[in-house]
């Protein structure tokens, strides 16, 4: 892919992510609860983000212009993504009930939704990084 095509894919991903986050947030304002109408693996926004991420990661020659530490960081996080995918449902179920997340959501639904997503990603990433230290489990994550 050319630099222009990669930029177009990245912009499309950002637009879809922002639009789906805004939809979830705005519809949550009406009910006072988080709306996960777009939170499914079969939804358009999930497919666009997944395919876009796959294309950008498959054509990772764009990383060659970056520093080695950035390449190592992206590779480290990329190695955790399958395990994060496997664990995120369980972690989400626990995090959504935590008082700090509920308090953030009551304060501002936008902050609540975004902080919940970041918390799930970070906690799952830490769990997978720890699990990958086990030689038996590492082969499955």
C-alpha positions in Angstrom: 0.0 0.0 0.0 1.1 3.5 -0.7 1.5 6.1 2.0 -1.6 7.8 0.7 -3.7 4.6 0.9 -2.4 3.8 4.4 -3.4 7.3 5.5 -6.9 6.8 3.9 -7.3 3.5 5.8 -6.2 5.1 9.1 -8.5 8.1 8.6 -11.4 5.8 7.8 -10.7 3.8 11.0 -10.6 7.0 13.1 -13.9 8.3 11.6 -15.7 5.0 12.2 -14.3 4.8 15.8 -15.4 8.4 16.6 -18.8 7.9 15.0 -19.5 4.7 16.9 -18.2 6.2 20.2 -20.4 9.2 19.7 -23.4 7.1 18.9 -22.9 5.0 22.0 -22.4 8.1 24.2 -25.3 10.1 22.8 -27.8 7.2 23.1 -26.5 6.6 26.6 -27.4 10.1 27.6 -31.1 9.4 27.0 -31.2 6.3 29.2 -28.5 7.0 31.7 -27.0 3.6 31.0 -24.2 2.6 28.6 -25.6 1.6 25.2 -23.7 -1.3 23.6 -25.8 -1.5 20.4 -22.7 -1.3 18.3 -20.7 -3.7 20.4 -20.7 -6.9 18.4 -18.2 -8.6 16.2 -20.7 -8.6 13.3 -21.3 -4.8 13.4 -20.0 -2.6 10.6 -17.8 -0.5 12.9 -16.1 -3.6 14.3 -15.5 -5.1 10.9 -14.1 -1.8 9.5 -11.8 -1.3 12.4 -10.6 -5.0 12.4 -10.0 -5.1 8.6 -8.3 -1.7 8.7 -6.0 -2.7 11.6 -5.2 -6.0 9.8 -4.3 -4.1 6.5 -2.1 -1.6 8.3 -0.4 -4.2 10.4 0.1 -6.6 7.5 1.8 -3.8 5.6 4.0 -2.8 8.4 6.8 -1.5 6.2 5.6 2.0 7.3 7.2 1.2 10.7 10.6 1.0 9.0 10.9 4.8 9.1 10.2 4.9 12.9 12.6 4.2 15.7 13.5 0.7 16.9 11.8 1.4 20.3 8.5 2.2 18.5 8.8 -1.0 16.5 9.4 -3.0 19.6 6.5 -1.4 21.4 4.0 -2.0 18.6 5.2 -5.6 18.2 4.8 -6.2 21.9 1.3 -4.9 21.9 0.4 -6.7 18.7 1.6 -10.0 20.3 -0.9 -9.5 23.1 -4.0 -8.7 20.9 -5.3 -12.3 20.5 -5.1 -12.9 24.3 -6.8 -9.5 24.9 -9.6 -10.5 22.5 -10.1 -13.8 24.4 -10.2 -12.2 27.8 -11.9 -8.9 27.2 -15.5 -10.2 27.7 -14.7 -11.5 31.1 -12.8 -8.4 32.2 -15.5 -6.1 30.8 -18.1 -7.9 32.8 -16.1 -7.2 36.0 -15.0 -3.7 35.2 -18.5 -2.4 34.2 -19.6 -3.0 37.8 -16.7 -1.2 39.5 -17.7 1.9 41.5 -15.0 4.2 39.9 -16.2 3.4 36.4 -19.9 3.9 37.4 -18.9 7.2 39.1 -17.1 8.4 35.9 -20.1 7.3 33.8 -22.5 9.3 36.1 -20.2 12.3 35.9 -19.9 12.2 32.1 -21.0 9.3 29.9 -18.3 10.1 27.3 -15.5 9.9 30.0 -17.2 6.8 31.4 -17.3 4.9 28.2 -13.8 5.8 27.1 -12.2 5.1 30.5 -14.0 1.7 30.6 -12.6 0.8 27.2 -9.0 1.9 28.2 -9.3 0.0 31.5 -10.4 -3.2 29.8 -7.6 -3.0 27.2 -4.9 -2.2 29.8 -6.0 -4.9 32.3 -6.4 -7.5 29.6 -3.0 -6.6 28.3 -1.4 -7.0 31.7 -3.1 -10.3 32.3 -2.0 -11.6 28.9 1.6 -10.4 29.4 1.7 -12.2 32.7 0.1 -15.4 31.2 2.6 -15.4 28.3 5.4 -16.0 30.8 4.0 -19.5 31.4 5.6 -21.7 28.7 2.4 -23.9 28.3 -0.1 -21.1 28.2 2.1 -18.9 25.9 1.5 -21.2 23.0 -2.2 -20.6 23.1 -2.1 -16.8 23.5 
